[in-house]
Amino acid sequence: MRYITLATAGHVDHGKTSLIKALTSIDTDRLPEEKERGMSIDIGFAFLDFDGVRVEIIDIPGHERFIRNAIAGLSSVQGVLLVIDASEGPMPQTEEHIKLMKSFGIDHCLVVLTKIDRCEHLLVEIVREETERLLSKEGIKCFGFYPVSSVQKSGLEELKEGIYSYVRNIKEPDCQAFFRMNIDSAFHVKGYGTVLRGSCVAGTVREGDTLSLEPVGLLGRVRKIQNHGRFVKEGRAGERLALNIPEMEAKLVERGFWLVKKDELGKTNVVLVSAEGLKPGKEYIFFFGMRGVLGLLRHVQEDVYLVRLSQKVVCVRGDRGPVLDTSGRHAGSFTVLDPIPKRISKSFIRNHINLLRDDLISYQMLEAGIKGLKIKDISASLGRAVNPQHVAGVRINDRIYSQGILKEVQEKLTEFLEKQGGMVKLAQLKSKLRLEEDVLSYLLKERKDLKIVEDYLLSEKKSKVEELESFKRLMETVKSQIKEEKELVDFKDLLPIAIKKGYIHSLGEFLYIGDTLFKELVEKLRQIGETFSVQQAKERLGLTRKYLIPLLEYMDRKGLTVREGDVRRFIR
Ligand SMILES: Nc1nc2c(ncn2[C@@H]2O[C@H](COP(=O)(O)OP(=O)(O)OP(=O)(O)O)[C@@H](O)[C@H]2O)c(=O)[nH]1
């Protein structure tokens, strides 16, 4: 069985409710107030069964005062029955509803011309032409015009056939996507507890599933599922559902809240969108499904905007919706580009705007940088489970990294190691390059020129120090000494003793000089005279500043010299 949801749309009193009643025998005006006024205030629900297809029909109110309810009705449907009174033709709310349809991305409909018992055939033709013009102006495809009279019950069979062929042309809602149900009401049923009613717009839900009510994050288990009064084990996208979830108190549920499966989708109060018809710097009401949330619009570039919302919402890439101005008039529409932007710097977005439009995963990988992108977050952004094997990036555990970023970090690692003389403590490297353990081991696996010894990373390339004759001699001595030694030697203990005994001098962290060389250098400096400048010392000793400055500062600390402005003076 396929499930498709349609909405009626059209101007007030154009005969929507009467049409649904004539088609399905269901009266969608159920509020006593609606009966009294003869006008639809809230959305109503009915269905029509065909061979292998159940068509759910949502009746939306036509009066301009109830635009939010019209939005609620149009927010979760796959197609529209546009109802126009043949004796009146398209009216303001006809046009408004067409705009709302477009905002939700519905670019097709079936037109029903009602009340034909009240007008001439010629008038029906004129209205038909006028409607055609209106729809083509908005780029909406019409799947047929059906003149009917709900009072005389004429044209209804043809219309039913038209609906059947229309729904066969409509793309089915996505049952493979993550489950999302937009809630329009919640109430308490004796013996069962809370029942939440709404439209399932994506995925499936089964008895026993644990769901989360968003944006409040209330958890509960589905006990029973109903579709139009019938108990079912599973609910699917395109269906109207009533879910019995006793843990969710009815009074905490608001129209427009979402039911989602635990840990599948994220919620956010900043979204990156493409939008039409809006002015930056202004506040608007953005509709995510039925829920209208106030948001401030910031322009990024072209039609791309950042929206900072006053409340959290659940949305995925590609979600569309209308935008009202703060006085409640339809102002434009938006499409979600990135539902969970991690970096909201305008320059970052501008630099990668094409990637943002064409390939959200690659964009988000750049956004995530060396932190990597969680596979779970990719799925949440797209609203469906993503197979990591199909993502063009490097997978390390539960994250995906951009190949380009890993290459950059590999280069930074080489550079840093070289700066440190070919040897660096792993912990220092990790904190300097902000690397997680698993990313570091991935990077090192690719490197044949590096090795880990204890908690150091060493470059296999010989360092300058290793090539010095004095170093080689020292190593030989150390080796032979240790060979003769009967006990274990902790090298860390040797250094302070050597310093204390005056064999070596410590100029700074990781910088040592043997006593003989130190004395030689001091002697050379004395030959310059009683005072000398840094430049003179540099020329005389032939050392780079990297070694010279620590040496001179050490001499000051030792009381050999004193700094006087630009020069140093020997004390004795
Ligand atoms: N003669 C005639 N009257 C009709 C027909 N369909 C509806 N009406 C009348 O038109 C009036 C409005 O009909 P509704 O079905 O309530 O209109 P609606 O579009 O649902 O109105 P809202 O939901 O309030 O926008 C009612 O008085 C109906 O009896 C029809 O085919 N022929």
PDBQT file of the ligand as one rigid body, heavy atoms in Angstrom, charges set to zero:
ROOT
HETATM    1  N1  LIG A 601     -24.279  25.595  -5.056  1.00  0.00    +0.000 N 
HETATM    2  C1  LIG A 601     -23.194  25.065  -4.520  1.00  0.00    +0.000 A 
HETATM    3  N2  LIG A 601     -22.811  25.459  -3.318  1.00  0.00    +0.000 NA
HETATM    4  C2  LIG A 601     -21.702  24.912  -2.794  1.00  0.00    +0.000 A 
HETATM    5  C3  LIG A 601     -20.954  23.932  -3.476  1.00  0.00    +0.000 A 
HETATM    6  N3  LIG A 601     -19.889  23.601  -2.708  1.00  0.00    +0.000 NA
HETATM    7  C4  LIG A 601     -19.963  24.335  -1.582  1.00  0.00    +0.000 A 
HETATM    8  N4  LIG A 601     -21.036  25.137  -1.616  1.00  0.00    +0.000 N 
HETATM    9  C5  LIG A 601     -21.446  26.098  -0.576  1.00  0.00    +0.000 C 
HETATM   10  O1  LIG A 601     -20.452  27.085  -0.423  1.00  0.00    +0.000 OA
HETATM   11  C6  LIG A 601     -20.308  27.463   0.955  1.00  0.00    +0.000 C 
HETATM   12  C7  LIG A 601     -18.891  27.296   1.405  1.00  0.00    +0.000 C 
HETATM   13  O2  LIG A 601     -18.512  25.944   1.304  1.00  0.00    +0.000 OA
HETATM   14  P1  LIG A 601     -17.384  25.287   2.191  1.00  0.00    +0.000 P 
HETATM   15  O3  LIG A 601     -17.229  23.892   1.721  1.00  0.00    +0.000 OA
HETATM   16  O4  LIG A 601     -17.622  25.505   3.642  1.00  0.00    +0.000 OA
HETATM   17  O5  LIG A 601     -16.193  26.195   1.759  1.00  0.00    +0.000 OA
HETATM   18  P2  LIG A 601     -14.689  26.116   2.249  1.00  0.00    +0.000 P 
HETATM   19  O6  LIG A 601     -13.834  26.412   1.072  1.00  0.00    +0.000 OA
HETATM   20  O7  LIG A 601     -14.442  24.838   2.941  1.00  0.00    +0.000 OA
HETATM   21  O8  LIG A 601     -14.571  27.303   3.254  1.00  0.00    +0.000 OA
HETATM   22  P3  LIG A 601     -13.377  27.603   4.275  1.00  0.00    +0.000 P 
HETATM   23  O9  LIG A 601     -12.846  26.273   4.667  1.00  0.00    +0.000 OA
HETATM   24  O10 LIG A 601     -13.954  28.355   5.395  1.00  0.00    +0.000 OA
HETATM   25  O11 LIG A 601     -12.378  28.362   3.499  1.00  0.00    +0.000 OA
HETATM   26  C8  LIG A 601     -21.276  26.558   1.716  1.00  0.00    +0.000 C 
HETATM   27  O12 LIG A 601     -22.461  27.293   1.980  1.00  0.00    +0.000 OA
HETATM   28  C9  LIG A 601     -21.567  25.422   0.788  1.00  0.00    +0.000 C 
HETATM   29  O13 LIG A 601     -22.864  24.870   0.948  1.00  0.00    +0.000 OA
HETATM   30  C10 LIG A 601     -21.422  23.533  -4.756  1.00  0.00    +0.000 A 
HETATM   31  O14 LIG A 601     -20.842  22.690  -5.471  1.00  0.00    +0.000 OA
HETATM   32  N5  LIG A 601     -22.546  24.130  -5.245  1.00  0.00    +0.000 N 
ENDROOT
TORSDOF 0
